[in-house]
Amino acid sequence: MAHKMIYSRPDIGIDTPLFAALFDGIREGTAVINAADMQFIYCNQPFLHLFGFNSFHAINIGLFKSMRKDMPDNHSWEEQERKLLQNGRLVELAEYTALNGDTFFAEVTT
């Protein structure tokens, strides 16, 4: 069963109905963050459930970043940027703590 699209930001010209078509029918939590302003532009219901958010509007990037258990330091960010430029994408495994205190691992793709 497909989930209802949570949010869209037509102000930045992103085709959020495309995200809904791609991600609302899958069980994994999915979110899209606009690299230009570091704001969430889309997430599906499993993402909200996994992190413990009540709604899309409850998410802010600062809170989301604080949920990651081991934030990369400056050296790690530089290494990640190098890999991104070299390979065109970056995939990593990160540990998060949901609002209810549960911990879990998630794949982060850039």
N, C-alpha and C positions, 0 to 999 in steps of 0.2 A: 504494500500500500504506500503510495507516495505521500510525502508530508507537504503541508502547505508552505509556500515560500515565506520566509521569515521577514525579509526586509529588502529594500532596494534603494539605491542612491542614483536616481536619474540625473542628479546635478553634476555627476562626473562622467556621464556618458558610458557607464558600464552596463552591459547587457545582462542584468540580473535574471531575467526569465531564462536565459541560457544556463546560468548556474543552477536554477531550479530544475530545469529539464535534466541536467547532468547529475546532480547530487541529491535531490530530494528522495529518490527511490532507493538509495543505498543505506545500509545499516551503520556504516562508519560515520563518525562525526566529521563534518567538513566545514571549513570556514575559509573565506577569502578576505585578505587584508590588502587595501590599496597601498602600494609602496610609496606613492607620492605624499600621502598625509598620515600614513600608519593608522588608518581607521578601518574598522570592520565594515565591509560592504555586503557581506552575505554569510549566513550560516544555516545549517539545517537543524532539525529537531534533535537528532542524535548528538550533535555537538553541544547543544544547550544542556541536554541531560547528562552527558559525560562530565562536563565541567561544573554542573550544578546551578546554571543560570536559569532564572524564571522566564526571561524573555531576551530577545535580541538587544533591547534598549538597556538591559542591565549590564551589558559588556562594555568595558572600556579598556583601551590598550594597556594602560598602567596596571590595572588589576590583572589582566590576562598575563602580562609579563611576570608579575609577582608570583603567579601560580607555578611557574617553572622552577623546579628545585635547584638546578645548577645553571644559572645564567652564565653564558660565556664571558670571559674577561676580555680586555682590549686585544690581547695577543690572539685569543681564539677567534674574535670577530675578524681580525685581519686575515687569519688563516681561512676562515669561511668565505670571506670575500674573494680571496685568491682562488679557491676551489670553484666558486661560482663563476668567476670570469674565465677560468680555464675550461670548465666543463659545460657551462651554460645553464647549470642547475645545481642545486645543493639539496641533498637528502640526509637527514640525521634523525637519530632516535633521542627523544628528550623525555625526562620524567616530570610529571606535573602533579600537583595536589589540588583536587577539586574543592569547591567551597565547603563540602561536608567532611573534608579531611581525608577522603580516600585518595590513594596515590595510584598512578597508572603511567604507562609509557605510551607515547604517541609519536608517529612519524611526522616530521616537519619537512615540508618540501618548499623550496624557494625557486 
